[in-house]
Amino acid sequence: MSDTIVLTYRIETPGSVEKMAAKIASDQSTGTFVPLPGETPELKARVAARVLDVRPLDPVPEPAFGRSHDDLAEAWRFNCGEADIAFPLEAVGTDLAALMTIAIGGTYSIKGFSGIRVTDLKLPPAFAGAYPGPQFGIAGSKRLTGVEGRPIIGTIVKPALGLRPDESAAMVKELVDAGVDFIKDDEKLMSPAYSPLAKRVKAIMPVVLDHEQRTGKKVMIAFGISATDPDEMMRNHDLVVEAGGNAAVVNINSIGMGAMSFLRKRSQLVLHAHRNGWDILTRHPSLGMDFAVYEKFWRLLGVDQFQINGIGAKYWEPDASFVRSFQALDRPIFSEADKPLPVVCSGQWGGQAPATLAAVDTTDIMYLCGGGVVSHPGGPGAGVRAVRQAWEAAVAGIPLETYAASHPELAASIRTFASGAGA
């Protein structure tokens, strides 16, 4: 079905799953709450959505949304199922805002659900030519950092807020001297009064460029350029480019799809996507959408690196959810070129390296540690070396404790972080 967009919905309802699937198809295409005089058979055949398949799931005794909804208060059984619904490309087009509005956005307001979640999205080839996808992705990130055969080791300037530009630059110097590959601004750091982006770039980039002159290695620094106004965001982008930078942190949910499209079309930087706010869309298991749906929008729009949490994350997300997120990014939408670099993050330190490698079975990732590097008892430089050592051991199949016996930075890291996450 090369001219069809197919979405999968997981439905929970006190009524019929089949009827609710048919209601989605009708309400989100040609129908409304009463029959329409213009809704001819020819029109419906051309642009109406249609149900392709409904697969029953086990019913549940209590509604996912709770009993505060009037239509759910008296029911004693809630039927569940998955429905595949096809939307004709002619009706939706390739505009992602239209897709989000028609096939996803309005669905949640339909009466009669006690749970509704979008779990899959299949796009026809027309979308491949409509959007640029990643400009750098996995291959470009590895080329620019000079990393092969192991993860790109990254860290975050911490404290997340409060450091002045010269203080940030001092930390960056220690990190680049220790051999880190990537450093990013925390997503909360954009251009506050105590550390305006222009002053931060002016303080940090000479450190990076001096290190490159001395060693030949250019550490990738991702500055926070997000802004409400796309023109201001482009001015931030240009400021980084003119100073010799090559990456930016973009808070994708905060700026929105339109601003992301505007930025990608003009960007010369590696775009590192922070997905803060995604949890609003997914944390309730019977509402929102799976990452496998959400990530397709941002990949098509052109993110190069995509944060997906990690093993033993410090936040709510369980390991199985991280693995599903990785698997989603690892599947091409249309080609290998549309795969961004997965960024393993959230409470990471070297101790999760073996489990991470076992889960993803590749080193084509970024391994991003905040407190797990900068809070190392030997300082941020020792923290970088400890994470590198942990990955050396993991790739070689050597237990961390064994490797730590001859690598003091890793040993100190294990003593410090083994009882909890590294942030």
Stockholm file with secondary structure:
# STOCKHOLM 1.0

chainA/1-423         MSDTIVLTYRIETPGSVEKMAAKIASDQSTGTFVPLPGETPELKARVAARVLDVRPLDPVPEPAFGRSHDDLAEAWRFNCGEADIAFPLEAVGTDLAALMTIAIGGTYSIKGFSGIRVTDLKLPPAFAGAYPGPQFGIAGSKRLTGVEGRPIIGTIVKPALGLRPDESAAMVKELVDAGVDFIKDDEKLMSPAYSPLAKRVKAIMPVVLDHEQRTGKKVMIAFGISATDPDEMMRNHDLVVEAGGNAAVVNINSIGMGAMSFLRKRSQLVLHAHRNGWDILTRHPSLGMDFAVYEKFWRLLGVDQFQINGIGAKYWEPDASFVRSFQALDRPIFSEADKPLPVVCSGQWGGQAPATLAAVDTTDIMYLCGGGVVSHPGGPGAGVRAVRQAWEAAVAGIPLETYAASHPELAASIRTFASGAGA
#=GR chainA/1-423 SS CTTEEEEEEEEEESSCHHHHHHHHHHHTTTCCSSCCTTCCHHHHHHHCCEEEEEEEEEEESSCTTCSCSGGGSSCSCEEEEEEEEEEEHHHHCSCHHHHIIIIIGGGGGCTTCSEEEEEEEECCGGGTTTCCCCSSHHHHHHHHHTCCSSCEEEEECSSSSCCCHHHHHHHHHHHHHTTCSEEECCTTCSSCTTSCHHHHHHHHHHHHHHHHHHHSCCCEEEEECCCSSHHHHHHHHHHHHHTTCCEEEEEHHHHHHHHHHHHHHHCCSEEEEECTTHHHHHSSTTEEECHHHHHHHHHHHTCSEEECCCTTCSSSCCHHHHHHHHHHHHSCSSSGGGCCEEEECSSCCGGGHHHHHHHHCCSCSEEEESHHHHTCTTCHHHHHHHHHHHHHHHHHTCCHHHHHTTCHHHHHHHHHHTTSCCC
#=GC SS_cons         CTTEEEEEEEEEESSCHHHHHHHHHHHTTTCCSSCCTTCCHHHHHHHCCEEEEEEEEEEESSCTTCSCSGGGSSCSCEEEEEEEEEEEHHHHCSCHHHHIIIIIGGGGGCTTCSEEEEEEEECCGGGTTTCCCCSSHHHHHHHHHTCCSSCEEEEECSSSSCCCHHHHHHHHHHHHHTTCSEEECCTTCSSCTTSCHHHHHHHHHHHHHHHHHHHSCCCEEEEECCCSSHHHHHHHHHHHHHTTCCEEEEEHHHHHHHHHHHHHHHCCSEEEEECTTHHHHHSSTTEEECHHHHHHHHHHHTCSEEECCCTTCSSSCCHHHHHHHHHHHHSCSSSGGGCCEEEECSSCCGGGHHHHHHHHCCSCSEEEESHHHHTCTTCHHHHHHHHHHHHHHHHHTCCHHHHHTTCHHHHHHHHHHTTSCCC
//
